[in-house]
Structures are given as structure tokens and as C-alpha cells.
Amino acid sequence: MRSLPREFFRRDPTVVAPELIGALISSRAGGETVTARITETEAYRQDDPASHTYRGRTPRNEVMFGEPGHLYVYLSHGIHHCVNAVSHIDGQAGGVLIRAARVLDGEVIAARRRANARDADHLARGPGLLARALGLTMTQAGADLCDADSDVQLFSDGVRLQISAGPRVGVRLAPDVPWRFWASADRSVSTYRRSPRAEPVDGRAARSIDS
């Protein structure tokens, strides 16, 4: 296996997101190693109304404006941690939300962390459950994914999966932009749910996103 280099992440998130399908994410959080194959991602660009970076730099999203290849972690609804690989071209900000994965190694550890999981397909099915299975919290925020000594790293073992694309899950703004990518036949992929508050983007935002 080879770790993904910095240049891999120094590209538009919409390019990086589908290429992360089939990659491996490995966590040594808490001194216990869990490795999983990524099966679902979503891209978020700076000019995207659904992105945390859309309204500019804040203490919360600072890492998304920084060096590509770091981990952006945030707490969703005060309950679930969500992890993102910072990815963008120079002068921009953005990232790729890692939504789901299939645990390959450390399944006993992941199952202990996810005691309510129905089966192996559900250990890391959804962004909050993925973070829990891998033991990732705000402690890993900002981790360098390209550093061999990091608690969290991304690797390629050459596996290629058939990929589908469609709208992102649960976003209120820009709900129909097809920047969600998933392994077409994998049961670890989460269920699509459109936000009940979804709003169509206005003309300005639509042009920006499609540029």
C-alpha cells in the first residue's frame, strides 16, 4: 500500500471525492487500529452554499483554508463527529466528507465502539457512525493525513470500485448538486435522504457551482 501524497489533495474536491472511493482510511485513535475501505464521499467547495467555507474563514473552519491533506472534524447537531479530508486548489478552500466505509481490519474494535450496529455493513454506514467506528473525535482535528506518524492516514492499495454519483444527503442549500459519490454495489453505503428544508440554489450560486 502507499499513502496518498499531498498533491492528491491539492485538487478540486469534486475531483478528489470520487477518487477516494475504494481508498483506505486507517485510524490509530486511542492506540487501537481500525482500517476501512471508503465507500461514500461528498465534495464541498468554497463557492458551494452548502459548504462550511461558503461564508468565509472562521475559527471553526480554519483548517479547510489551510494546507490540503489535513483532517477537518466537526460536531454535527452536537452529537456526531464528521471527518473530512481537506482538498482544494491554491487560493481556495474545501474538503471531502467521508460518509461511509467498510471495515476491513479491527472489526472487533469497531463493533465494540458501535455496539448497536446491526451487522458489519452498518459499522461505518454514515458519517457520524464512521467516525465512531474509527474512534475519531475533535482530538484528531487537523491531523496530517500525509504524515506517517499521524493517527489517521489514507492509503491506496490499487482497488477500483464502480462508482455512482448523485445529490448530497440532507443539505438545505444546493441540494441537487450531484457531488455525492458511492461504491455502486456496496451495502455499507448510507441511504439517501433529501432534507425536508431543501432549497433550490439561486442563479448566482448555480453558476458558481457549475463553473
C-alpha positions in Angstrom: 0.0 0.0 0.0 1.1 3.6 -0.5 -0.1 6.6 1.4 -1.9 9.3 -0.6 0.5 12.2 -1.2 -0.1 15.8 -0.6 -0.6 16.5 -4.3 -3.5 14.1 -4.4 -5.5 16.5 -2.1 -4.2 19.7 -3.8 -7.1 19.5 -6.3 -10.7 20.4 -6.6 -12.9 18.5 -4.1 -15.2 17.3 -6.9 -12.2 15.6 -8.4 -10.8 14.1 -5.2 -14.2 12.9 -3.8 -14.8 10.1 -6.4 -11.1 9.1 -6.4 -11.3 8.4 -2.6 -13.9 5.7 -3.3 -12.0 2.5 -2.8 -9.2 4.1 -0.8 -8.4 3.0 2.7 -8.7 5.1 5.9 -6.7 3.9 8.8 -7.1 5.2 12.4 -4.9 4.5 15.4 -7.0 6.6 17.7 -6.7 5.5 21.3 -3.9 3.2 20.4 -6.3 0.8 18.6 -6.1 0.4 14.8 -9.1 0.2 12.6 -8.8 0.2 8.8 -11.7 0.6 6.4 -12.3 0.9 2.7 -14.1 4.2 1.8 -17.4 3.6 0.0 -19.1 7.0 0.1 -18.0 10.6 0.0 -19.3 14.1 -0.7 -17.5 17.1 -2.1 -17.8 20.7 -0.7 -16.2 23.6 -2.5 -15.7 27.2 -1.2 -18.2 28.6 -3.7 -20.8 26.0 -2.6 -23.6 27.3 -0.5 -23.7 24.0 1.4 -20.1 24.2 2.4 -18.8 25.4 5.8 -16.4 27.6 3.9 -19.0 29.5 1.9 -19.3 32.5 4.2 -15.5 32.8 4.8 -12.9 31.8 7.3 -13.8 31.2 10.9 -12.0 29.6 13.9 -14.2 26.5 13.2 -13.4 26.0 9.5 -9.8 27.4 9.6 -8.2 24.0 8.7 -10.3 23.9 5.4 -8.5 27.0 4.2 -5.1 25.6 5.1 -2.8 23.0 3.6 -4.6 20.2 1.7 -4.3 16.7 3.2 -5.3 17.5 6.7 -8.4 16.3 8.7 -11.3 18.7 9.2 -13.5 17.4 12.0 -16.8 19.0 13.2 -19.6 18.1 15.5 -23.0 17.7 13.8 -26.1 18.6 15.8 -23.9 18.4 18.9 -23.8 14.6 18.7 -21.9 13.1 15.8 -18.4 13.8 14.7 -17.9 14.1 11.0 -14.5 13.8 9.2 -13.4 15.5 6.1 -10.2 15.4 4.0 -9.2 19.0 3.3 -8.9 19.2 -0.5 -8.6 22.3 -2.7 -6.6 24.1 -5.3 -4.3 27.0 -4.2 -6.2 30.1 -3.1 -9.4 28.2 -2.4 -10.9 26.2 0.5 -12.8 23.0 0.6 -12.9 19.3 1.6 -14.4 15.9 1.1 -16.7 14.5 3.7 -16.1 10.8 4.2 -19.6 9.4 4.6 -19.2 5.7 4.8 -16.7 2.8 4.7 -16.5 -0.9 5.0 -14.3 -2.1 8.0 -11.6 -4.4 6.8 -9.3 -4.7 9.9 -10.1 -4.1 13.5 -13.7 -5.2 13.2 -13.9 -6.3 16.8 -12.7 -2.8 17.9 -15.2 -1.1 15.6 -18.0 -3.4 16.8 -17.3 -2.5 20.4 -17.5 1.2 19.6 -20.7 0.6 17.6 -22.5 -1.8 19.9 -25.8 -1.1 18.3 -24.7 -1.9 14.7 -27.0 -4.5 13.1 -24.1 -6.2 11.2 -20.8 -5.5 9.6 -22.4 -3.5 6.8 -23.6 -0.9 9.3 -20.4 -0.4 11.4 -19.4 2.7 9.5 -22.6 3.4 7.4 -23.0 7.2 7.6 -20.5 10.0 8.6 -21.2 10.0 12.3 -21.1 6.2 12.6 -17.9 6.1 10.6 -16.2 8.5 12.9 -17.3 6.5 15.9 -16.2 3.1 14.4 -12.8 4.6 13.7 -12.6 6.3 17.2 -12.3 9.8 15.6 -13.2 12.9 17.6 -12.1 16.5 17.9 -8.8 15.1 19.2 -7.9 14.3 15.7 -8.9 17.6 14.2 -6.2 19.0 12.0 -4.3 15.7 11.8 -2.0 15.5 8.8 -3.2 12.6 6.6 0.1 12.6 4.8 2.3 12.1 7.8 3.4 8.6 8.5 3.3 9.3 12.3 -0.3 10.6 12.2 -3.2 8.8 14.0 -5.2 9.0 10.7 -3.9 8.2 7.2 -5.3 7.5 3.8 -3.9 4.8 1.6 -4.3 3.3 -1.9 -4.0 -0.4 -2.4 -4.9 -0.2 -6.1 -8.5 -1.4 -5.7 -11.0 0.3 -8.1 -14.7 0.2 -7.5 -17.7 1.0 -9.7 -18.8 4.5 -8.7 -22.2 6.2 -8.8 -23.0 9.9 -8.3 -26.0 11.9 -7.2 -27.2 14.6 -4.8 -25.8 15.0 -1.4 -27.6 13.8 1.7 -29.6 16.1 3.9 -28.2 19.5 2.7 -30.6 22.5 2.7 -28.7 24.6 0.2 -27.7 23.4 -3.3 -29.5 20.0 -2.6 -29.5 18.8 -6.1 -25.8 19.2 -7.0 -24.5 15.7 -7.8 -21.4 15.8 -5.6 -22.1 12.6 -3.6 -20.2 9.6 -4.8 -20.5 6.0 -3.7 -19.5 2.4 -4.4 -22.4 1.3 -6.6 -22.9 -2.2 -5.2 -21.7 -1.9 -1.6 -24.2 -2.3 1.3 -22.2 -0.1 3.6 -23.3 3.0 1.7 -25.8 5.1 3.6 -29.4 5.7 2.5 -30.1 8.9 0.5 -32.3 11.3 2.4 -33.2 14.7 1.0 -33.5 17.5 3.5 -37.1 18.5 4.2 -35.8 22.1 4.3 -34.0 21.8 0.9 -34.0 24.9 -1.1 -33.0 25.3 -4.8 -29.9 27.4 -5.4 -30.4 30.8 -6.9 -28.9 31.7 -10.3 -25.7 33.2 -8.9 -24.9 30.2 -6.8 -25.8 27.7 -9.5 -23.5 29.4 -12.0 -20.7 29.4 -9.4 -21.1 25.7 -8.6 -21.2 24.7 -12.2 -18.2 26.7 -13.2 
